[in-house]
């Protein structure tokens, strides 16, 4: 359970997040009680949905994007390899993969414990996550649908 001090810090960070999104002219929905915002982005190929929340107990700001499709059962092993290869290329953030149902989620987390965070952090998180998800979501989709092979996927991410 978060202390009052941790809750106040998380609320301050959440307010800074909303201020940063306002400054970037983003449209978003606020869930004040959960200290979470959600927003959508139109990518080059597929639409993307994001959620950013402040975790008072762990003193984290957490961004996730659930990709809107799952790898079918016969493609799940390829999905696992593809996710590992994508993660090997990333400097910040990671794709989480659930082998049991083929779901892929992008995750980007930063601590705000004993830190001052501001506009630049949120701008970075929003831009890096949108770029990363946009770079990989269509490749995961095409691999899962059998439109490209695992080797073609590997060739594309290694270009």
C-alpha positions in Angstrom: 0.0 0.0 0.0 1.4 3.4 -1.0 2.1 5.9 1.7 0.6 9.4 1.6 3.9 10.8 0.5 4.1 8.3 -2.4 0.5 9.1 -3.4 1.2 12.8 -3.4 4.4 12.3 -5.5 2.5 10.0 -8.0 -0.3 12.6 -8.3 2.2 15.3 -9.0 3.8 13.2 -11.7 0.4 12.4 -13.1 -0.5 16.1 -13.3 2.8 16.7 -15.0 2.0 13.9 -17.5 -1.4 15.6 -18.3 0.3 18.9 -18.7 2.9 17.5 -21.0 0.2 15.9 -23.2 -1.6 19.2 -23.3 1.5 21.0 -24.3 2.0 18.4 -27.1 -1.6 19.0 -28.2 -2.6 15.3 -27.7 -6.2 14.3 -27.3 -6.5 11.8 -24.4 -8.9 10.4 -21.9 -8.2 10.7 -18.2 -9.1 8.2 -15.5 -8.2 10.3 -12.5 -8.9 7.7 -9.8 -6.5 5.3 -11.6 -4.0 8.0 -12.5 -4.2 6.8 -16.0 -4.5 8.4 -19.5 -5.4 6.6 -22.7 -4.9 7.9 -26.2 -4.8 6.6 -29.8 -2.3 7.3 -32.6 -2.6 6.7 -36.3 0.6 4.9 -37.4 1.9 4.4 -40.9 -0.1 1.1 -41.3 -2.2 0.4 -38.3 -3.9 2.4 -35.5 -2.3 2.2 -32.1 -3.7 2.6 -28.6 -1.7 3.6 -25.5 -2.2 3.9 -21.8 0.1 5.7 -19.4 -0.4 5.3 -15.6 1.4 6.3 -12.5 2.0 3.6 -9.9 2.2 5.2 -6.5 3.4 2.2 -4.6 6.3 1.4 -7.0 6.9 5.0 -7.9 6.7 4.2 -11.6 5.2 5.7 -14.7 4.2 2.9 -17.0 3.2 3.0 -20.6 1.6 0.1 -22.4 0.3 -0.6 -25.9 -1.7 -3.7 -26.5 -1.4 -4.7 -30.1 -4.9 -5.2 -31.5 -4.4 -8.8 -32.7 -3.0 -12.1 -31.5 -0.7 -14.7 -33.1 -2.8 -17.7 -34.0 -2.0 -21.0 -32.3 0.0 -22.3 -35.3 2.2 -19.2 -35.4 2.9 -18.8 -31.7 6.4 -20.2 -31.8 7.3 -17.8 -34.6 5.7 -15.0 -32.6 7.9 -15.8 -29.6 11.1 -15.7 -31.8 9.9 -12.5 -33.5 9.3 -10.8 -30.2 12.7 -11.9 -28.8 14.4 -10.5 -32.0 12.5 -7.2 -31.8 13.5 -6.8 -28.1 17.1 -7.5 -28.9 17.0 -4.4 -31.2 15.4 -2.0 -28.7 17.3 0.4 -26.5 14.3 1.3 -24.3 11.0 -0.6 -23.8 10.1 -4.1 -24.6 7.5 -6.3 -26.2 5.9 -8.7 -23.8 4.5 -11.9 -25.4 2.0 -14.3 -24.0 2.7 -17.7 -25.5 -0.6 -19.1 -24.2 -2.8 -16.7 -26.3 -0.4 -15.0 -28.7 -1.0 -11.5 -27.3 1.8 -8.9 -27.8 2.1 -5.8 -25.5 4.6 -3.0 -25.8 5.8 -1.8 -22.4 8.0 1.3 -21.4 8.6 2.0 -17.7 10.4 4.8 -15.9 10.9 5.3 -12.2 10.2 8.6 -10.6 11.4 7.6 -7.1 13.5 10.4 -5.6 13.4 12.1 -9.0 12.1 15.2 -10.7 10.3 14.4 -13.9 8.9 16.7 -16.5 7.9 17.4 -20.0 10.9 15.9 -21.6 10.4 12.5 -20.0 6.8 12.3 -21.2 7.6 13.6 -24.7 10.3 10.9 -24.9 8.0 8.1 -23.7 5.2 9.1 -26.1 7.5 9.5 -29.1 9.6 6.4 -28.6 6.7 4.2 -27.9 4.7 5.4 -30.9 7.7 5.0 -33.2 8.6 1.5 -31.8 5.1 0.1 -32.0 4.6 1.6 -35.5 7.9 0.0 -36.7 7.0 -3.5 -35.5 3.2 -3.8 -35.3 2.7 -4.4 -39.1 5.5 -6.9 -39.2 4.0 -8.9 -36.3 0.6 -8.7 -38.0 2.0 -9.9 -41.4 4.0 -12.7 -39.7 0.9 -13.8 -37.7 -1.3 -13.8 -40.9 1.3 -15.8 -42.9 1.9 -12.8 -45.3 5.6 -13.0 -44.6 7.9 -15.8 -43.3 9.9 -15.6 -40.2 13.0 -15.2 -42.4 11.4 -12.3 -44.2 10.6 -10.7 -40.8 14.2 -11.1 -39.7 15.5 -9.6 -42.9 13.2 -6.6 -42.5 14.1 -5.8 -38.9 17.8 -6.2 -39.8 17.8 -3.8 -42.7 
